[in-house]
């Protein structure tokens, strides 16, 4: 097996490989958006070649991160795939090690690697390659209309009455939204949101350029933006991926960690959006874990892991409480 730099001439073969395994960037326009229009620079893509055929691929996507006034280059491992004919040979770990060793952005110690994985084999490969398991995401769900969930469990007879009782409780618990907070769906925020983040935590850039690329220009999903406004201006925001009658919060931040902002958003969704439920994957020991539990979100289990590499050398903390990561930072 050889790990070689991928070129523009390899794009069609890489997309075909993704299509074959129904994985990641199955359309050329998806790859061109993610790899070539990234405002932090083009992705560094690699092909895994065996017997003169491309049997795998992986990429490193550059991002800007901040910590205590420092700007760091994050090299995010994304879209790693090995074909069936070369799986089970320990090649995934070798691929990760090879790619990390040849990265061109290195400048002093102001860089680190980041990876979001969910498959057990990927978790083992990153751990075996010496990456640090920073945290596990947890899935939280707030049911607004419980009837579809009950029907899916074969409880159609009781689902309607149970849904009415749930709505009655949902309108009253846990607490009330704040009438001084205006929630509104917006096409863009009009400014970056970096000011909402603490310099004492590691966080990814939330500039206008980031949101335009990751949200507005994203061809892979329907994504909605919501602004929270108080008398003095924007107090926070939500970014949600819409799928059917569900919303998934992929990013959110408030000027202070108070449940009234999340409650106001839940109330807005229940009254105007028509969603049956709201999902969110968060770091449970970070600043949002307790907040979601206070606002009626049910914790439902693990939903992927976060790994970092070269973080200690970059003088970054290895405690998840000092990181502000959300699903928008991953490679979904």
PLY file of the C-alpha trace (Angstrom):
ply
format ascii 1.0
element vertex 332
property float x
property float y
property float z
element edge 331
property int vertex1
property int vertex2
end_header
0.00 0.00 0.00
1.17 3.52 -0.87
-0.18 6.77 0.53
0.22 9.42 -2.17
-0.89 13.00 -2.62
-4.17 13.14 -4.54
-4.46 15.58 -7.45
-7.32 17.07 -9.43
-7.03 14.12 -11.81
-8.02 11.77 -8.98
-11.26 13.52 -8.00
-13.59 11.44 -10.16
-12.09 8.16 -8.92
-12.34 9.30 -5.29
-15.98 10.34 -5.73
-16.67 6.97 -7.39
-15.13 5.22 -4.37
-17.37 7.23 -2.03
-20.39 6.31 -4.15
-19.46 2.63 -4.15
-19.59 2.56 -0.34
-22.41 5.10 0.05
-20.11 7.24 2.18
-19.28 10.90 2.65
-18.85 12.95 -0.56
-20.90 10.96 -3.04
-21.31 13.85 -5.48
-18.55 15.84 -7.10
-20.16 19.17 -6.14
-20.08 18.09 -2.48
-16.33 17.41 -2.67
-15.62 20.63 -4.54
-17.47 22.64 -1.90
-15.83 20.98 1.09
-12.29 20.61 -0.21
-11.82 23.47 -2.66
-13.97 26.33 -1.31
-12.88 26.08 2.32
-12.02 29.68 3.38
-9.04 28.40 5.41
-7.38 26.76 2.42
-7.88 23.74 0.23
-7.96 20.31 1.80
-4.87 18.12 1.61
-6.19 14.93 0.07
-4.45 11.60 -0.18
-5.08 8.43 -2.13
-4.28 4.93 -0.97
-3.00 2.91 -3.90
-2.65 -0.87 -4.12
-1.82 -2.66 -7.37
-2.11 0.64 -9.26
-5.70 1.18 -8.08
-7.13 3.74 -5.66
-8.51 1.62 -2.82
-8.83 4.31 -0.18
-8.67 7.99 0.59
-8.37 10.45 3.43
-8.00 14.21 3.75
-6.88 16.90 6.16
-9.10 19.96 6.23
-7.49 23.18 7.56
-9.41 25.30 10.04
-8.61 28.25 12.29
-8.95 27.73 16.05
-8.28 30.09 18.96
-7.06 29.74 22.53
-6.03 32.53 24.91
-5.51 35.00 22.11
-3.49 32.59 19.96
-4.57 31.59 16.48
-3.80 27.97 15.67
-4.06 25.85 12.57
-6.32 22.86 13.06
-5.78 20.00 10.61
-8.96 17.98 10.73
-8.92 14.36 9.62
-11.97 13.85 7.39
-13.60 11.36 5.04
-11.25 8.41 5.63
-12.25 5.32 3.66
-10.62 1.99 2.85
-12.13 -0.46 0.37
-13.22 -3.91 1.51
-10.27 -5.60 -0.20
-7.76 -3.88 2.11
-9.70 -3.70 5.36
-8.77 -5.69 8.44
-5.02 -5.39 7.80
-4.24 -2.52 10.17
-3.91 -0.15 7.22
-6.21 2.54 8.61
-3.79 3.22 11.45
-0.84 3.24 9.04
-2.70 5.64 6.77
-3.36 8.07 9.63
0.26 7.90 10.78
1.57 8.45 7.26
-0.66 11.45 6.58
0.09 13.12 9.94
3.83 12.76 9.30
3.80 14.63 5.98
1.56 17.59 6.79
2.82 20.79 5.10
1.30 23.45 7.39
3.61 22.90 10.32
4.89 26.18 11.70
6.49 25.93 15.11
4.00 24.31 17.46
0.92 26.31 16.45
-0.92 23.43 14.85
-2.81 20.36 16.00
-4.85 17.53 14.54
-8.54 16.93 15.21
-10.73 13.96 14.39
-14.39 13.05 14.95
-15.12 9.32 14.69
-17.98 6.98 15.50
-17.02 3.52 14.17
-15.21 1.25 16.67
-12.50 0.48 14.08
-11.79 4.19 13.63
-11.64 4.71 17.39
-9.10 1.88 17.71
-7.05 3.18 14.79
-6.69 6.71 16.16
-5.95 5.46 19.66
-3.36 3.05 18.23
-1.75 5.88 16.27
-1.19 7.79 19.51
-4.06 10.28 19.26
-5.63 11.44 22.53
-9.32 10.68 23.09
-10.50 14.09 24.25
-14.20 13.42 24.78
-17.33 11.56 23.72
-20.33 13.36 22.34
-23.68 12.54 23.94
-27.01 12.67 22.14
-29.71 14.73 23.84
-33.31 14.90 22.58
-36.21 17.16 23.45
-39.51 15.72 22.23
-42.04 18.36 21.25
-44.64 16.05 19.75
-44.20 12.53 21.09
-46.92 10.91 18.94
-44.67 9.87 15.99
-42.16 8.26 18.39
-44.92 6.23 20.07
-46.38 5.18 16.72
-42.96 3.92 15.61
-43.01 1.66 18.69
-46.38 0.21 17.71
-48.36 2.22 20.25
-50.73 3.84 17.77
-53.83 3.27 19.91
-52.54 5.29 22.85
-50.25 7.64 20.97
-52.79 10.42 20.43
-53.90 10.67 24.06
-50.32 10.34 25.27
-49.27 13.08 22.87
-51.95 15.41 24.24
-50.74 14.78 27.79
-47.14 15.30 26.69
-48.01 18.61 25.04
-49.70 19.78 28.22
-46.57 19.01 30.24
-44.26 20.30 27.52
-45.97 23.69 27.62
-45.32 24.00 31.35
-42.02 22.29 32.03
-39.19 22.94 32.58
-39.88 26.64 33.15
-40.88 29.44 30.86
-39.12 31.19 28.05
-38.11 34.82 28.44
-40.43 37.30 26.70
-37.56 39.77 26.38
-35.70 37.36 24.08
-36.71 37.44 20.43
-35.97 34.31 18.43
-35.97 34.66 14.67
-34.85 32.60 11.70
-32.32 34.54 9.64
-30.49 34.10 6.36
-27.25 35.32 7.90
-26.10 36.72 11.22
-24.60 39.90 9.79
-21.42 39.46 11.81
-19.14 36.79 13.17
-19.86 35.20 16.52
-16.35 34.83 17.93
-17.07 37.46 20.60
-19.47 35.04 22.30
-16.69 32.53 22.99
-14.35 32.49 25.98
-10.64 32.94 25.33
-10.02 30.42 28.11
-11.43 27.62 25.97
-10.31 26.21 22.64
-12.84 27.05 19.93
-13.15 27.03 16.17
-13.52 30.22 14.17
-17.10 31.49 13.90
-16.53 34.31 11.43
-18.87 35.34 8.63
-16.61 33.49 6.19
-16.98 30.28 8.19
-20.78 30.46 8.38
-21.10 31.37 4.70
-19.07 28.32 3.70
-20.28 25.78 6.26
-23.95 26.82 6.28
-25.04 29.08 3.43
-23.09 27.36 0.62
-23.44 23.81 1.98
-24.99 21.60 -0.76
-25.27 18.51 1.46
-28.03 19.48 3.89
-30.81 21.95 4.66
-29.43 24.15 7.42
-31.27 26.90 9.29
-29.89 29.80 11.32
-31.64 31.39 14.28
-30.62 34.57 16.09
-31.49 35.38 19.71
-31.97 39.10 20.23
-32.34 41.21 23.34
-32.67 44.99 23.67
-28.89 45.48 23.53
-28.38 43.27 20.47
-27.65 39.65 19.56
-27.51 37.46 22.66
-26.79 34.15 20.96
-27.56 31.90 18.03
-28.52 28.41 16.92
-27.54 26.59 13.74
-29.74 23.57 12.98
-29.84 20.86 10.39
-33.39 20.13 9.26
-34.48 16.65 8.25
-38.15 15.91 7.86
-39.93 16.96 11.05
-36.76 16.95 13.12
-34.22 19.64 13.93
-30.69 18.86 15.01
-28.77 21.62 16.76
-25.30 21.50 15.23
-24.04 24.70 16.86
-25.24 27.17 19.47
-23.78 29.81 21.74
-25.16 32.44 24.14
-23.61 35.47 25.78
-24.10 33.73 29.14
-24.93 30.18 30.13
-28.53 30.65 31.25
-31.43 28.27 30.49
-33.73 31.08 29.38
-32.01 31.22 25.97
-32.46 27.52 25.27
-36.02 27.56 26.64
-36.90 30.48 24.38
-35.60 28.58 21.38
-37.53 25.42 22.29
-40.70 27.46 22.71
-40.14 29.16 19.33
-39.66 25.79 17.58
-42.75 24.28 19.21
-44.90 27.25 18.16
-43.59 28.04 14.67
-41.35 25.38 13.12
-43.54 22.28 13.23
-40.70 19.99 14.31
-41.59 16.91 16.38
-38.25 16.83 18.19
-34.93 18.59 18.63
-31.69 16.62 18.80
-28.28 17.84 19.86
-24.88 16.21 20.30
-22.84 17.91 22.98
-19.88 17.33 25.26
-21.66 16.44 28.53
-18.89 17.77 30.78
-18.55 21.01 28.87
-20.47 24.16 29.62
-23.66 23.02 27.83
-24.21 19.61 29.46
-26.13 20.74 32.52
-27.94 23.42 30.55
-29.62 20.96 28.18
-30.61 18.67 31.04
-32.22 21.63 32.84
-34.32 22.37 29.77
-35.95 18.98 29.38
-33.54 17.32 26.96
-33.19 13.57 27.56
-29.71 12.08 27.47
-29.82 9.10 25.09
-26.29 7.71 24.80
-22.91 8.19 23.16
-22.80 9.70 19.68
-19.21 9.73 18.50
-15.79 10.55 19.91
-13.34 13.44 19.54
-9.60 12.80 19.19
-6.72 15.28 19.12
-3.05 14.88 18.23
-0.09 17.20 18.85
-2.32 19.18 21.24
0.08 19.07 24.19
2.93 20.24 21.93
0.71 23.14 20.89
0.19 23.99 24.59
-3.50 23.10 24.42
-5.39 21.56 27.37
-6.35 17.90 27.21
-9.44 18.30 29.39
-12.73 18.51 27.49
-13.99 21.19 29.90
-11.55 23.59 28.23
-12.85 22.96 24.71
-15.90 24.38 22.97
-16.78 21.94 20.20
-20.06 21.21 18.48
-21.24 19.09 15.57
-20.58 21.93 13.13
-16.87 21.44 13.85
-17.05 17.81 12.71
-16.89 16.44 9.16
-20.54 15.38 8.82
0 1
1 2
2 3
3 4
4 5
5 6
6 7
7 8
8 9
9 10
10 11
11 12
12 13
13 14
14 15
15 16
16 17
17 18
18 19
19 20
20 21
21 22
22 23
23 24
24 25
25 26
26 27
27 28
28 29
29 30
30 31
31 32
32 33
33 34
34 35
35 36
36 37
37 38
38 39
39 40
40 41
41 42
42 43
43 44
44 45
45 46
46 47
47 48
48 49
49 50
50 51
51 52
52 53
53 54
54 55
55 56
56 57
57 58
58 59
59 60
60 61
61 62
62 63
63 64
64 65
65 66
66 67
67 68
68 69
69 70
70 71
71 72
72 73
73 74
74 75
75 76
76 77
77 78
78 79
79 80
80 81
81 82
82 83
83 84
84 85
85 86
86 87
87 88
88 89
89 90
90 91
91 92
92 93
93 94
94 95
95 96
96 97
97 98
98 99
99 100
100 101
101 102
102 103
103 104
104 105
105 106
106 107
107 108
108 109
109 110
110 111
111 112
112 113
113 114
114 115
115 116
116 117
117 118
118 119
119 120
120 121
121 122
122 123
123 124
124 125
125 126
126 127
127 128
128 129
129 130
130 131
131 132
132 133
133 134
134 135
135 136
136 137
137 138
138 139
139 140
140 141
141 142
142 143
143 144
144 145
145 146
146 147
147 148
148 149
149 150
150 151
151 152
152 153
153 154
154 155
155 156
156 157
157 158
158 159
159 160
160 161
161 162
162 163
163 164
164 165
165 166
166 167
167 168
168 169
169 170
170 171
171 172
172 173
173 174
174 175
175 176
176 177
177 178
178 179
179 180
180 181
181 182
182 183
183 184
184 185
185 186
186 187
187 188
188 189
189 190
190 191
191 192
192 193
193 194
194 195
195 196
196 197
197 198
198 199
199 200
200 201
201 202
202 203
203 204
204 205
205 206
206 207
207 208
208 209
209 210
210 211
211 212
212 213
213 214
214 215
215 216
216 217
217 218
218 219
219 220
220 221
221 222
222 223
223 224
224 225
225 226
226 227
227 228
228 229
229 230
230 231
231 232
232 233
233 234
234 235
235 236
236 237
237 238
238 239
239 240
240 241
241 242
242 243
243 244
244 245
245 246
246 247
247 248
248 249
249 250
250 251
251 252
252 253
253 254
254 255
255 256
256 257
257 258
258 259
259 260
260 261
261 262
262 263
263 264
264 265
265 266
266 267
267 268
268 269
269 270
270 271
271 272
272 273
273 274
274 275
275 276
276 277
277 278
278 279
279 280
280 281
281 282
282 283
283 284
284 285
285 286
286 287
287 288
288 289
289 290
290 291
291 292
292 293
293 294
294 295
295 296
296 297
297 298
298 299
299 300
300 301
301 302
302 303
303 304
304 305
305 306
306 307
307 308
308 309
309 310
310 311
311 312
312 313
313 314
314 315
315 316
316 317
317 318
318 319
319 320
320 321
321 322
322 323
323 324
324 325
325 326
326 327
327 328
328 329
329 330
330 331
